[in-house]
Amino acid sequence: MLSTFSHFSSDQMEITLENGLIRFYIKIGIAETKLLTNDELTDNQWHTIKVIREGIKLILQIDQEAPITGKFFPRFFPVLICLLFDLI
């Protein structure tokens, strides 16, 4: 249904339909998690899928049903930033 891809980053987000269930997958750096709906969507109707990330909190909601929540714990590593000033 939705998948992100970049040649410059391994970060990824996917929303897929698997056996009638909505699966949300997110990967940033080496941290990853997934949420799966409880009810099958096999009724041949259109549905609204809402995905929200607020810090470490993930929310997946289908139509007006109760949201499914989870937590995402990205790991941040120290990054060396090198600035080169030449001819100033």
Protein Blocks (a to p, Z undefined) as FASTA:
>chain_A
ZZcddfkbcbdcddddeehiacddddehjbccddddfbdcfeopacddddddehjaccdd
ehjbccddddddddddddddddddehZZ
